[in-house]
């Protein structure tokens, strides 16, 4: 419904969003590498790096030739593999718009922990909903959903430029855009049970993001900021 383009929220505690930029870069590099390596390798990477619920629950066995990383690592590695450019571009756009301010509010190290915790939560929720699935879960959507939720709880009144229905530019408060987006994820997990999108992974990331933003944000950073604070010069860590 809404495609985020830009927010008016400046960094206040860090000079650059190094972690967010690094995550985006890794995702792009992995996608390019798997794409240029051919369809067969791309599919093998999805199974070798993706999270497969039936394998995680010992209901199926992954062929040895497809094992690229130990099983526990797939709770993280799945988030760096994407199916196509639209899948990659959508996740990285959301991360680009919202990730820098969440990283700013947490600090670099705690933001890394937060991002991977939301990644794991997405896989766990997906596995709980579809424990017998033999299809690999791939994509950063679970982690990105956690970032979006944290942003909403930190900066609900910041103005966002978005494309409504992918064509109408609007400038709206973040709470209108993000509450709508989050609500749609819960609706879709109930009604879109046969699609290729794991709404459960999104919901897992949302829940983790809502919980973890409370202890991981910097001391003094408020939740549900009541006013849009004018930009200030960044303070270098």
C-alpha positions in Angstrom: 0.0 0.0 0.0 2.8 2.5 0.9 6.3 2.4 -0.5 8.7 4.5 1.8 11.0 6.9 -0.1 12.5 9.3 2.5 12.2 10.5 6.0 13.1 13.9 7.5 14.7 12.3 10.6 18.4 13.2 11.0 21.1 11.2 12.9 21.7 12.5 16.4 24.2 10.2 18.1 26.3 8.7 15.3 28.0 10.2 12.3 27.2 7.4 9.8 25.0 4.3 9.8 27.9 1.9 9.2 26.0 -1.2 10.2 22.9 -0.5 8.1 25.1 0.2 5.0 27.2 -2.9 5.6 24.1 -5.1 5.8 22.7 -3.6 2.6 26.1 -4.1 0.9 26.3 -7.8 2.0 22.8 -8.5 0.7 23.6 -6.9 -2.6 26.9 -8.8 -3.0 25.2 -12.2 -2.1 22.5 -11.5 -4.6 24.9 -10.6 -7.4 27.1 -13.6 -6.7 24.2 -16.1 -6.6 22.7 -14.6 -9.7 25.8 -14.6 -11.9 26.6 -18.1 -10.8 23.5 -19.5 -12.6 20.0 -20.7 -11.7 21.2 -24.1 -10.4 23.6 -22.5 -7.9 21.0 -19.9 -7.0 18.5 -22.6 -6.1 21.2 -24.5 -4.2 22.1 -21.4 -2.2 18.4 -21.0 -1.3 18.4 -24.5 0.2 21.9 -24.4 1.6 21.6 -21.0 3.3 17.8 -20.8 3.7 15.9 -21.8 6.8 13.9 -25.0 6.2 11.4 -25.8 9.0 11.1 -29.5 8.3 14.9 -29.8 8.5 15.0 -27.7 11.7 12.3 -29.9 13.3 14.0 -33.1 12.2 11.1 -34.0 9.9 13.3 -34.1 6.8 17.0 -34.3 5.9 18.8 -31.9 3.6 21.0 -33.7 1.1 24.6 -33.4 2.0 25.5 -31.7 -1.3 23.2 -28.8 -0.3 24.6 -28.3 3.2 26.5 -25.0 3.0 26.4 -24.0 6.7 25.5 -25.8 9.9 21.8 -25.9 10.6 21.8 -23.4 13.5 23.5 -20.8 11.2 20.5 -20.9 8.8 18.5 -19.0 11.4 20.7 -16.0 10.3 22.0 -16.8 6.8 18.5 -17.1 5.3 18.2 -13.3 5.6 21.0 -12.6 3.2 19.5 -14.6 0.3 16.8 -13.1 -2.0 14.7 -14.5 -4.8 14.9 -11.7 -7.2 15.6 -8.0 -7.6 12.1 -6.9 -6.4 12.5 -9.1 -3.3 15.9 -7.6 -2.6 15.0 -4.0 -3.6 11.9 -3.9 -1.4 13.7 -5.1 1.7 16.8 -2.9 1.2 14.6 0.2 0.6 12.8 -0.3 3.9 16.2 -0.9 5.6 17.7 2.2 3.9 14.9 4.5 5.0 14.4 3.2 8.6 17.6 1.4 9.6 19.8 4.5 10.1 17.6 6.0 12.8 17.2 2.8 14.7 21.0 2.3 14.5 21.3 5.8 15.8 19.0 5.2 18.7 20.7 1.9 19.7 24.4 2.4 18.8 26.2 0.2 16.4 26.8 -2.9 18.5 23.4 -3.1 20.0 21.9 -2.5 16.6 23.7 -5.6 15.2 22.4 -7.7 18.1 18.9 -6.3 17.5 19.0 -7.0 13.8 20.1 -10.6 14.2 17.7 -11.2 17.0 14.8 -10.1 14.8 16.2 -12.3 12.0 16.1 -15.3 14.3 12.6 -14.4 15.6 11.4 -14.4 12.0 12.7 -17.9 11.3 11.3 -19.2 14.6 7.8 -17.9 14.0 7.9 -19.2 10.4 8.9 -22.6 11.7 6.2 -22.6 14.4 3.5 -21.8 11.8 4.7 -24.3 9.1 6.9 -26.9 10.9 6.5 -29.5 8.1 7.4 -27.1 5.2 10.3 -28.3 3.0 10.6 -24.9 1.2 13.4 -22.7 2.3 12.7 -19.4 3.9 14.9 -16.6 2.4 15.0 -12.8 2.6 15.5 -10.1 5.1 11.9 -9.3 5.7 11.7 -10.6 9.3 14.7 -8.5 10.4 13.4 -5.5 8.4 10.0 -5.9 10.1 11.7 -5.6 13.4 13.5 -2.4 12.3 10.2 -0.9 11.1 8.5 -1.6 14.4 11.4 -0.1 16.4 11.3 3.0 14.2 7.5 3.4 14.8 8.0 3.1 18.6 10.8 5.6 18.5 9.7 8.2 16.0 5.9 7.9 15.3 5.5 11.5 14.3 8.3 11.9 11.9 7.1 12.8 8.4 7.7 10.2 5.6 7.6 10.7 1.9 5.9 7.6 0.5 4.3 6.4 -2.7 0.7 5.4 -2.0 -0.5 2.5 -4.2 3.0 2.7 -5.8 2.2 5.9 -7.7 0.9 8.7 -5.5 3.5 10.7 -3.6 2.4 11.7 -0.1 4.1 13.1 3.0 2.5 11.5 6.0 3.3 10.9 9.7 5.2 7.7 10.3 2.5 6.3 12.5 -0.1 6.3 9.7 2.2 4.5 7.3 3.8 2.1 9.7 0.7 1.1 11.8 -1.0 0.4 8.5 1.9 -1.7 7.3 2.2 -3.6 10.6 -1.6 -4.3 10.8 -1.5 -5.6 7.2 1.1 -8.2 8.2 -1.1 -9.6 11.0 -4.1 -9.7 8.6 -2.1 -11.5 5.9 -0.9 -14.2 8.2 -4.5 -15.0 8.9 -5.9 -14.8 5.4 -3.1 -15.5 2.9 -2.2 -19.0 3.9 -1.3 -20.3 0.5 1.0 -17.6 -0.9 4.8 -17.6 -1.3 5.3 -14.8 1.3 6.0 -15.8 4.9 3.8 -13.4 6.8 4.7 -15.4 9.9 8.4 -14.3 9.5 7.3 -10.7 9.3 5.1 -11.1 12.5 8.0 -12.7 14.3 10.3 -9.8 13.5 7.6 -7.3 14.5 7.1 -8.9 17.9 10.9 -9.1 18.5 11.3 -5.5 17.4 8.6 -4.3 19.7 10.1 -6.1 22.7 13.8 -5.4 22.1 13.5 -1.7 21.4 12.8 -1.1 25.1 16.0 -2.5 26.6 18.4 -1.9 23.7 17.8 1.8 23.0 20.3 4.3 24.4 19.8 5.7 27.8 17.7 8.8 27.5 16.2 8.0 24.1 12.4 8.2 24.5 9.8 5.9 23.2 7.0 7.4 21.1 8.7 10.7 20.7 6.1 13.4 21.0 7.6 16.1 18.8 9.7 16.1 15.7 13.0 17.4 17.1 14.9 19.8 14.8 18.1 18.2 13.3 21.2 18.6 15.4 24.9 18.0 14.5 25.8 14.3 14.9 28.0 13.3 17.9 30.7 10.9 16.9 31.0 7.7 19.0 
